[in-house]
C-alpha cells in the first residue's frame, strides 16, 4: 500500500509535518496502552475508596457515617473512578497513536474518538473479567430479592410449610380436635406439631381464625397449667410476633431488591459517562499531539 507524504494546514489540528500515514486506521498499541492505564488507575482508586469507606465505619454505636451517607459516597466514588480512569485512558490512546496525514479534519477527529472509545471498551472488558463475581452478585442479588418479595413469606414459615405434608394435615387436624374444655388425648409431641400447623396455616393466610386461637390456647393451657384467657393472649402475641418477623423479612428483601436495581443503574450511568469522556479525551490528546 502506498503511503502519502504531504504537509497540510488545519485550523483545528494545526500544521502537520511530513510524516507518512500508516497502513492501518487503528493503532492498537495506543489503545491497549490507554486501556492498561485506565485499569491501573481504577484499581488504585478502588483500593483508596475501600480504605476511605472502612475508615468511615465505627464499631461504636451512633458513631461514624450512616448507611445512607456511605451509599451516596460510594455512588459518587464509583462515578469519579470511571470518569478519572476513562479520561486518562482516552487521552493516552489519542496522544500515543501514530500521526496521520493527508486526512480531512473530520476523519482525524473520528479516528481519535474511536481510539478513545476502544481504549475505554478494552479497559471495561478487562475490569469486568476481573470483577465478574462482584457484577454477578449485584445482578443475582436483585433477582433473588425480587423473587423473595414475590413469594411474600418469611423463610422460617416457608421451610415449615415445605417440611409439612401441606394444608391437608391442618384440615385433618380439625376433625379430631377435642371439644372445648375437654382434655386432649394427644401426646405432647403431637399437640406441639398440631399447634405448629395452625400457625403455619395462619401465617400463610395472614389471619388466625378465632376457633384456631381458642383451640391452640386450650392445648397451651393444658400443657402449661395457665388459664384459658392467659393462654389465648399468649397465642395471639406469638402470632403477632410471627407476622412482624414476616413483614420485616419482606421489607428487607424489598430493600435489597431496590438497592440492587439502584446499583445496576449507577453502573450503567457511570459506564455511559466513561465512554463519552474517554472519546473526548482522545480528541484532546490528538489535538495536542498534532500541534
DRENVOKE-681907 format. One record per residue: x, y, z of N, C-alpha, C in turn. Coordinates in steps of 0.1 Angstrom, whole numbers, padded with zeros to 4 digits, always signed. Atoms other than C-alpha are relative to their C-alpha. Example, Ala and Ser with C-alpha at 12.3 -4.5 7.8 and 13.67 -1.06 7.14 Angstrom:
+0009-0012+0000+0123-0045+0078+0009+0012+0000;-0009-0011+0000+0137-0011+0071-0008+0011+0008;
//
This chain:
+0009-0012+0000+0000+0000+0000+0009+0012+0000;-0008-0012+0001+0014+0034-0010-0003+0009+0012;+0002-0010-0011+0019+0060+0017+0001+0014-0006;+0000-0013+0004+0015+0097+0014+0008+0009+0009;-0009-0009-0008+0039+0124+0025-0004+0014-0005;+0005-0013+0004+0022+0158+0024+0000+0009+0013;+0001-0009-0011+0021+0189+0045-0013+0007-0001;+0014-0006+0000-0014+0201+0055-0001+0010+0011;+0003-0010-0011-0026+0231+0074-0014-0001+0004;+0014+0003-0005-0057+0225+0095-0003+0010+0011;+0004-0009-0011-0075+0251+0117-0001-0006+0013;+0002+0007-0013-0082+0225+0144+0012-0006+0005;-0012+0007-0004-0051+0204+0144+0013+0006-0003;-0012-0007+0003-0026+0229+0132+0007-0006-0013;-0007+0004+0012+0001+0223+0106+0007-0014+0003;-0006+0013-0002+0011+0187+0102+0013-0001-0007;-0013+0002+0006+0046+0176+0094+0000-0010-0011;-0002+0009+0011+0059+0155+0066+0002-0014+0006;+0000+0013-0006+0050+0122+0083-0009-0010-0008;+0008+0010+0009+0038+0091+0063-0011-0006+0008;+0011+0007-0006+0004+0077+0071+0002-0015+0000;-0002+0014-0002+0004+0042+0084-0011-0008-0008;+0010+0007+0008-0015+0014+0066-0013-0003+0008;+0011+0004-0008-0039+0008+0095-0006+0013+0006;+0007-0012-0006-0065+0033+0108-0001-0001+0015;+0001+0002-0014-0063+0018+0143+0014-0003+0005;-0013+0003-0007-0032+0019+0165-0003-0007+0013;+0003+0008-0011-0038-0010+0188+0010+0001+0012;-0010-0002-0010-0006-0003+0207-0005+0011+0009;+0004-0012-0008-0020+0031+0218-0013-0004+0007;+0012+0004-0006-0054+0015+0225+0002-0008+0013;-0003+0008-0011-0040-0011+0248+0008+0007+0011;-0007-0008-0009-0017+0014+0264-0010+0008+0009;+0011-0008-0007-0047+0036+0273-0008-0009+0009;+0008+0009-0008-0067+0006+0285+0008-0004+0012;-0008+0004-0011-0038-0005+0307+0000+0011+0011;-0001-0011-0010-0035+0029+0323-0013+0002+0007;+0014-0001-0007-0073+0031+0329-0002-0011+0010;+0002+0011-0009-0073-0003+0345+0008+0002+0013;-0009-0002-0011-0044+0005+0368-0006+0012+0009;+0005-0011-0008-0059+0039+0379-0013-0005+0007;+0012+0005-0006-0093+0021+0385+0003-0008+0012;-0004+0009-0012-0075-0004+0408+0004+0009+0011;-0005-0009-0011-0057+0024+0427-0012+0007+0007;+0011-0008-0006-0089+0044+0432-0009-0009+0007;+0008+0009-0007-0108+0013+0442+0005-0003+0014;-0007+0003-0013-0083+0005+0469-0001+0012+0009;+0002-0012-0009-0084+0041+0481-0014+0002+0005;+0014-0001-0004-0122+0041+0481-0003-0010+0011;+0003+0010-0010-0123+0009+0501+0006+0005+0013;-0006-0005-0012-0099+0024+0526-0008+0012+0006;+0008-0011-0005-0119+0056+0529-0013-0005+0006;+0013+0005-0005-0151+0036+0533+0001-0007+0013;-0002+0007-0012-0137+0014+0560+0003+0010+0012;-0004-0009-0011-0123+0044+0579-0013+0008+0004;+0012-0008-0004-0158+0060+0579-0009-0009+0009;+0008+0009-0009-0172+0029+0598+0005+0001+0014;-0004+0000-0014-0171+0028+0635-0007-0011+0008;+0006+0011-0008-0176-0002+0659-0009+0005+0011;+0008-0005-0011-0193+0021+0684-0013+0005-0006;+0014-0004+0004-0230+0028+0682-0001+0015-0002;+0003-0014+0003-0242+0062+0668+0013+0008-0003;-0012-0007+0004-0207+0070+0656+0004-0004-0015;-0004+0003+0014-0192+0071+0621-0011+0004-0010;+0010-0003+0010-0211+0076+0588-0012-0009+0000;+0012+0008+0001-0246+0065+0584+0000-0009-0013;+0001+0009+0012-0257+0038+0559-0003+0008-0013;+0004-0009+0011-0273+0065+0537+0012+0008-0005;-0012-0007+0004-0242+0086+0537+0010-0008-0007;-0009+0009+0007-0220+0057+0528-0005-0004-0014;+0006+0004+0013-0244+0047+0500+0002+0011-0010;-0001-0011+0009-0243+0082+0485+0015+0002-0003;-0014-0001+0003-0205+0084+0489+0006-0011-0009;-0004+0011+0009-0200+0050+0473-0004+0003-0015;+0005-0003+0013-0221+0060+0443+0008+0012-0007;-0008-0011+0005-0202+0093+0439+0014-0004-0003;-0013+0005+0002-0169+0075+0442+0001-0009-0013;+0000+0009+0012-0178+0049+0415+0000+0009-0012;+0001-0009+0012-0187+0077+0391+0014+0007-0002;-0014-0006+0001-0154+0095+0399+0010-0009-0005;-0010+0010+0005-0134+0064+0394-0002-0002-0015;+0002+0003+0014-0150+0057+0360+0004+0012-0009;-0004-0012+0008-0145+0093+0348+0015+0002+0000;-0015-0002-0001-0109+0096+0360+0007-0010-0009;-0006+0010+0008-0099+0063+0345-0002+0001-0015;+0003-0002+0014-0117+0070+0312+0007+0011-0006;-0008-0012+0006-0101+0104+0308+0014-0004-0002;-0014+0004+0002-0066+0090+0314+0001-0010-0012;-0002+0010+0011-0071+0060+0291-0003+0006-0014;+0003-0006+0013-0087+0080+0263+0011+0010-0004;-0010-0010+0003-0061+0108+0265+0013-0007-0005;-0012+0007+0004-0032+0083+0263-0002-0006-0013;+0002+0007+0013-0048+0064+0234+0000+0010-0011;+0000-0010+0010-0053+0096+0215+0014+0007-0002;-0013-0007+0001-0019+0111+0223+0011-0009-0006;-0011+0009+0004+0002+0080+0216-0002-0007-0014;+0002+0007+0012-0013+0068+0184+0008+0006-0011;-0008-0005+0011+0005+0072+0151-0006+0012-0007;+0006-0012+0006+0001+0106+0135-0004-0003-0015;+0005+0001+0014-0020+0107+0103+0002+0013-0007;-0001-0012+0009-0015+0130+0074-0009-0003-0012;+0008+0001+0012-0035+0136+0042-0014-0005+0003;+0014+0004-0004-0068+0132+0061-0007+0013+0003;+0009-0011-0004-0097+0155+0065-0001+0002+0015;+0001-0002-0015-0102+0171+0099-0010-0009+0006;+0010+0008-0005-0134+0152+0104+0004-0014+0002;-0005+0014-0001-0117+0119+0097+0010-0002+0011;-0009+0001-0011-0089+0126+0121-0007+0000+0013;+0008-0001-0012-0114+0136+0148-0007-0013+0003;+0007+0012-0002-0134+0105+0142+0009-0012+0004;-0010+0011-0003-0103+0082+0144+0004+0002+0015;-0003-0003-0014-0093+0099+0177-0011-0004+0009;+0012+0004-0009-0128+0094+0191-0001-0015+0001;+0001+0014+0000-0127+0058+0180+0011-0006+0009;-0011+0006-0008-0093+0052+0197-0004+0002+0015;+0004-0002-0014-0107+0067+0230-0010-0010+0004;+0011+0009-0003-0138+0046+0228+0006-0014+0001;-0005+0014+0000-0118+0014+0220+0008-0002+0013;-0007+0001-0013-0095+0021+0250-0009-0002+0011;+0010+0002-0010-0125+0025+0272-0006-0014+0000;+0007+0013+0002-0141-0007+0258+0010-0011+0005;-0010+0011-0004-0109-0028+0263+0002+0001+0015;-0002-0001-0015-0104-0014+0299-0013-0005+0007;+0012+0005-0007-0141-0022+0307-0001-0015-0001;+0000+0014+0001-0138-0057+0294+0010-0007+0010;-0010+0005-0009-0106-0063+0314-0005+0001+0015;+0005-0002-0013-0122-0048+0345-0012-0010+0003;+0011+0010-0002-0154-0069+0340+0005-0014+0002;-0005+0013-0002-0134-0100+0337+0006-0002+0014;-0006+0001-0013-0116-0093+0369-0010+0001+0011;+0011-0002-0010-0148-0083+0388-0012-0008-0004;+0012+0007+0005-0171-0109+0373-0009-0004+0012;+0008+0004-0012-0181-0122+0408-0008+0011+0006;+0007-0012-0006-0190-0087+0420-0012+0003-0008;+0011-0004+0008-0211-0079+0390-0011-0011+0001;+0010+0010-0001-0228-0113+0392-0008+0000+0013;+0007-0001-0013-0236-0108+0429-0010+0011-0001;+0010-0011+0001-0253-0075+0421-0012-0004-0008;+0011+0005+0008-0274-0090+0393-0008-0011+0007;+0007+0011-0007-0283-0122+0411-0006+0004+0013;+0006-0004-0012-0289-0104+0443-0013+0007-0002;+0013-0006+0003-0316-0083+0427-0011-0010-0004;+0009+0011+0004-0332-0114+0411-0005-0007+0012;+0004+0008-0012-0332-0133+0444-0009+0008+0009;+0008-0009-0008-0345-0103+0463-0014+0002-0005;+0013-0001+0006-0373-0098+0438-0009-0012+0002;+0008+0012-0002-0383-0134+0440-0005-0002+0014;+0004+0001-0014-0383-0133+0478-0012+0009+0003;+0011-0009-0002-0406-0103+0477-0013-0006-0006;+0012+0005+0007-0429-0120+0452-0006-0012+0008;+0004+0011-0008-0430-0151+0475-0009+0005+0011;+0008-0006-0010-0443-0129+0503-0001-0008+0013;+0001+0008-0013-0434-0153+0532+0014+0000+0006;-0013+0001-0006-0406-0155+0557+0006-0013-0002;-0007+0013+0003-0380-0182+0552-0004-0010+0010;+0004+0009-0010-0389-0198+0585-0013-0007-0003;+0013+0005+0003-0425-0201+0576-0001-0009-0012;-0001+0008+0013-0417-0213+0541+0006-0014+0003;-0007+0012-0002-0394-0240+0554-0010-0010+0008;+0009+0008-0007-0420-0252+0579-0011-0005-0008;+0011+0004+0009-0447-0253+0553+0005-0011-0010;-0005+0010+0009-0425-0272+0529+0003-0013+0007;-0003+0012-0008-0415-0297+0556-0013-0008+0003;+0012+0006-0004-0451-0303+0565-0007-0007-0013;+0007+0007+0011-0474-0325+0544-0009+0009-0008;+0008-0009+0007-0494-0295+0534-0012+0004+0008;+0012-0005-0007-0526-0278+0542-0010-0011+0004;+0010+0011-0003-0545-0312+0542+0002-0005+0014;-0002+0004-0014-0528-0320+0575-0008+0009+0010;+0008-0009-0008-0543-0289+0590-0014-0002+0000;+0014+0003+0001-0577-0297+0577-0004-0013+0008;+0003+0013-0007-0575-0333+0591+0001+0002+0015;-0001-0002-0015-0564-0320+0625-0013+0005+0006;+0013-0006-0005-0597-0300+0628-0010-0011+0002;+0010+0010-0001-0616-0333+0625+0001-0007+0014;-0003+0008-0012-0600-0348+0657+0003+0009+0012;-0002-0009-0011-0599-0317+0679-0010-0004+0012;+0008+0002-0011-0612-0322+0714-0010+0011+0002;+0009-0011-0002-0643-0303+0724+0005+0010+0010;-0005-0010-0009-0639-0271+0743-0001-0004+0015;+0000+0004-0014-0630-0278+0779+0004-0015+0002;-0004+0014-0001-0622-0315+0772+0015-0001-0001;-0015+0002+0000-0586-0327+0778+0004-0007-0013;-0005+0006+0012-0567-0335+0747+0007-0013+0003;-0006+0013-0002-0556-0371+0743+0014-0002-0007;-0012+0001+0009-0527-0363+0720+0013+0001+0009;-0013-0001-0007-0491-0367+0732+0006+0014-0002;-0006-0014+0001-0470-0335+0738+0006+0003-0014;-0006-0002+0013-0452-0341+0705-0011+0003-0010;+0010-0001+0010-0484-0345+0686-0007+0014+0001;+0006-0013-0002-0500-0314+0702+0008+0012-0005;-0010-0011+0005-0469-0293+0695+0000+0001-0015;+0000+0000+0014-0469-0304+0659-0014+0006-0006;+0014-0005+0004-0507-0296+0656-0001+0015+0001;+0000-0015-0001-0503-0261+0670+0009+0006-0010;-0009-0005+0010-0474-0256+0647-0006+0001-0013;+0007-0001+0013-0495-0264+0617-0011+0011+0000;+0009-0011-0001-0521-0240+0630+0006+0014-0003;-0008-0013+0002-0495-0212+0630+0004+0001-0014;-0004+0000+0014-0482-0222+0596-0012+0004-0009;+0011-0004+0008-0517-0220+0581-0004+0015+0002;+0003-0014-0003-0523-0187+0598+0010+0010-0006;-0010-0008+0006-0490-0173+0586-0002+0001-0015;+0003+0001+0015-0499-0184+0550-0011+0009-0004;+0012-0008+0004-0533-0168+0550+0000+0014+0006;-0001-0014-0006-0523-0138+0572-0011+0002+0010;+0010-0002-0010-0551-0144+0597-0001-0013+0008;+0001+0011-0010-0555-0166+0628-0015-0001+0004;+0014+0002-0003-0592-0178+0630-0002-0001+0015;+0003+0000-0014-0608-0174+0664-0001-0015+0005;+0001+0014-0004-0616-0212+0666+0014-0006+0002;-0014+0006-0001-0579-0220+0659+0007+0006+0012;-0006-0007-0011-0568-0194+0685-0005-0007+0013;+0005+0006-0012-0591-0209+0711+0005-0014+0002;-0004+0014-0001-0581-0245+0704+0015+0000+0004;-0015-0001-0003-0543-0236+0704+0002+0004+0015;-0001-0004-0014-0549-0218+0737-0004-0011+0010;+0004+0011-0008-0567-0248+0751+0012-0010+0002;-0011+0009-0001-0537-0270+0743+0011+0006+0008;-0010-0006-0007-0513-0245+0757-0004+0000+0015;+0004+0000-0014-0534-0242+0789+0002-0014+0007;-0002+0014-0006-0534-0280+0794+0014-0004+0002;-0014+0003-0001-0497-0282+0788+0007+0008+0011;-0008-0009-0009-0486-0253+0810-0007+0003+0013;+0007-0002-0012-0514-0251+0836-0005+0014+0002;+0005-0014-0001-0522-0214+0829-0014+0000-0004;+0014-0001+0003-0557-0201+0825-0002+0001-0015;+0003-0001+0015-0575-0202+0791+0002+0014-0005;-0001-0014+0005-0576-0164+0789+0015+0004-0002;-0014-0003+0001-0539-0161+0796+0007-0008-0012;-0005+0008+0011-0532-0189+0771-0004+0006-0014;+0004-0007+0012-0552-0171+0744+0008+0012-0003;-0009-0011+0002-0532-0140+0750+0013-0004-0005;-0013+0005+0005-0500-0159+0746+0000-0004-0014;+0001+0005+0014-0512-0175+0714-0001+0012-0010;+0002-0012+0009-0523-0141+0699+0013+0008-0001;-0013-0007+0000-0490-0125+0710+0011-0007-0009;-0009+0008+0008-0470-0153+0694-0003+0002-0015;+0004-0001+0014-0489-0150+0661+0004+0014-0004;-0004-0014+0003-0483-0112+0662+0015+0001-0003;-0014+0000+0002-0446-0118+0666+0004-0006-0013;-0003+0007+0012-0446-0142+0637-0003+0009-0012;+0004-0009+0011-0464-0117+0615+0010+0012-0001;-0009-0011+0000-0440-0089+0625+0013-0005-0007;-0012+0005+0006-0410-0111+0616-0001-0002-0015;+0003+0002+0014-0426-0120+0583+0000+0013-0008;+0000-0013+0006-0431-0083+0575+0014+0006-0001;-0014-0004+0000-0395-0075+0584+0008-0007-0011;-0007+0007+0010-0383-0102+0561-0004+0005-0014;+0005-0005+0013-0404-0089+0532+0006+0014-0002;-0006-0014+0002-0392-0053+0538+0015-0001-0002;-0014+0001+0002-0356-0064+0540+0003-0005-0014;-0002+0005+0014-0360-0083+0507-0003+0011-0010;+0004-0011+0009-0377-0053+0491+0011+0010-0001;-0011-0010+0000-0348-0030+0502+0012-0006-0007;-0011+0006+0008-0323-0055+0488-0002+0001-0015;+0003-0001+0014-0341-0055+0455+0002+0014-0005;-0002-0014+0004-0342-0017+0453+0015+0004+0000;-0014-0004+0000-0306-0014+0463+0008-0006-0012;-0006+0006+0012-0296-0039+0436-0003+0007-0013;+0004-0007+0012-0316-0021+0410+0008+0014-0001;-0007-0013+0000-0300+0012+0420+0015-0001-0003;-0014+0003+0003-0265-0003+0419+0002-0002-0015;-0001+0003+0014-0271-0016+0384-0002+0012-0008;+0003-0013+0008-0285+0018+0372+0012+0009+0002;-0012-0008-0003-0255+0035+0388+0012-0004-0009;-0011+0006+0009-0230+0012+0369-0003+0004-0014;+0003-0003+0014-0248+0018+0337+0003+0015-0003;-0003-0014+0003-0247+0056+0340+0014+0003+0000;-0014-0002-0001-0211+0056+0351+0007-0005-0013;-0006+0006+0013-0201+0034+0321-0003+0009-0012;+0004-0009+0011-0220+0056+0297+0008+0013+0000;-0008-0012-0001-0203+0087+0310+0015-0003-0003;-0013+0004+0003-0170+0069+0309+0003-0001-0015;-0002+0001+0014-0174+0061+0272+0001+0014-0007;+0000-0013+0006-0182+0097+0264+0013+0008+0003;-0012-0008-0004-0153+0113+0284+0013-0006-0006;-0012+0007+0006-0128+0087+0270+0001+0004-0014;-0001-0004+0014-0137+0096+0235+0004+0014-0002;-0004-0014+0001-0135+0133+0241+0015+0002+0004;-0014-0002-0004-0102+0130+0260+0010-0005-0011;-0008+0004+0011-0088+0111+0230+0001+0011-0011;+0000-0012+0010-0097+0141+0207+0010+0010+0005;-0009-0010-0006-0079+0164+0232+0014-0004-0002;-0013+0005+0001-0049+0142+0232+0005+0000-0015;-0004-0001+0014-0049+0140+0194+0003+0014-0005;-0003-0014+0003-0050+0178+0191+0013+0004+0005;-0013-0004-0006-0021+0182+0214+0012-0007-0007;-0011+0008+0007-0001+0155+0195+0002+0007-0013;-0002-0006+0014-0007+0172+0161+0005+0014+0000;-0004-0014+0000+0001+0207+0173+0015+0001-0001;
//
